[in-house]
Amino acid sequence: MRVNARQALPAAVAADIDRRTTEAIIVPTEEAPDGAYDAAVALATSVSWDTGKYVAVVFEDWGDACGTLETPEVVWTSNVDLGDGCSSVKTRAEARDRVNAYVEKAVSGHDTWIILGGE
């Protein structure tokens, strides 16, 4: 299906992206902390190719929440810059807010971006 990067996605495309997001997101554990970032980047790349939109993915990963945790644990992050030199934060809501702030300032704003995960 053909989509326009500056318009809302057709319902069938949005549903397919939701399904792919659910399948792609990996929840890391202490025993298996790697892979979440690579899966998120692969998802972002694939969705971007299919839609022509920029893609930010909010997902769980292993980290220190901007240095606030003494030992790494499952935190929230994104494939886009969270700002303030942070690569991860403690809550999904904070990650989502930081990604929204990034997108607000990014090329063409929300019209040409999709934010996946973290709902």
C-alpha positions, 0 to 999 in steps of 0.5 A: 500500500502506498503511503504519504509521509506527510499524512496520517497512515491508513488504518491497515498500515497502522495496524501492521506497524502495531503488530510488528512493534509488538513482535519486535520489542524485546524486554531485557533481563539481567540474564539476557540484557542485550538485543533490545536496542538492535531490535528497536533500530531494526524496527525503526529502519523497517517502518521508516522504509515502508512509510517514508516517516522518521521513526522513534521507538520507546523501549525497555533496555538495560542501563543506569537511568542517567547515572541515577542507578548504582547498578544497571537494571531495566530502564526506558530508552529510545533510538533517538536522543533523550536529551540532557546527556541521558541515554535511559530513564526510569519510567516509560512516561519520562522516556515518552515525554523526552521523545515527544520533545525531541520530535517537536524540534525535529525535521517537520515535527510530528507530521513526518514522525511515528513514535512506537512503543511506550504506550 
